[in-house]
Amino acid sequence: MISAPHYKTLVISDVHLGTRGSRSRELVRFLKTCTFDRLIMNGDIIDGWQLQRSGKWKKQHTRFFKLLMKWLRDTELQVIYVRGNHDDFLDQILPFEIGNFHIVRDFEFESFGKRYLVVHGDLFDPVTQNIKWLSHLGDWGYTLLLNINRFYNHYRRKKGLPYYSLSRDIKMRVKSAVNFIGKFETCLVDYAKIRNCNAVICGHIHTPAIRQMGDILYLNSGDWVESLSALAEDQEGNWHLLFWEDFQKKELNKKSELDESLDSLILPDWIAGQS
């Protein structure tokens, strides 16, 4: 029997729990395919913006937190939750720490002689920081595009065609969006230099990447709405991009014993009340 791969660090971001576009069911299944010593949740895990408007908290969203609770109870896993812009409601309790669970604005750690800076990245998005109403309007437009994308892929599945991301394709074709991504990456790299770090790990723009930019290693964990990706540091300090599509063939459709055990866990009122 092949054992599950083990990583020193796993990074996920932009899960957007509370939205219809969140692929939390796939995320939970993905997390069960490997083990790790440290889990970094790099922002926008809960989408407070959508929950204030028309978002809906589902059972599979709660199951994600139940899985975290099980790990925190039964293992030595360290969980770092970095606040993003969509979960900015966490500002009210920052910093927060209980056992191996931490909620922070940013996070630094050392591994194999390198110093890593972990930030969500919204601080380097001028629209998010300076024009709040435009940021919310853009979020509405992105949600609309995801809804169109869902119906479009329902049609493709009926025709036997593979999944196709309209929003990701549009983002990569629009010159201004491509330029924004380039400037965003440059700003993050410059900030890592200011913080005397060798690498920066971010999310926010839903574009997974591992790129050496001069003296700084730039890493983006992508998202769990479209790319369904994560960053993983192996036992030798090497970083890899992991994609759900590479793991899903190994998954079974039937409900696992772990799913049943998660259903029996009791969550704190502030989470359970959303389900």
TASULNOR-V921150 format. One record per helix or strand of 3 or more residues. SS is the DSSP state (a for helix, b for strand). FROM is the first residue (numbers start at 1). TO is the last residue. If there is no record, write none. Layout:
BEGIN
((SS;FROM;TO) (SS;FROM;TO))
END
This chain:
BEGIN
((b;5;12) (a;24;31) (b;34;42) (a;48;52) (a;59;74) (b;78;82) (a;88;92) (b;96;98) (b;101;104) (b;107;111) (b;114;118) (a;122;124) (a;126;130) (a;132;158) (a;166;173) (a;175;194) (b;199;202) (b;209;213) (b;216;220) (b;229;233) (b;239;243) (a;244;246) (a;248;250) (a;257;263) (a;269;272))
END
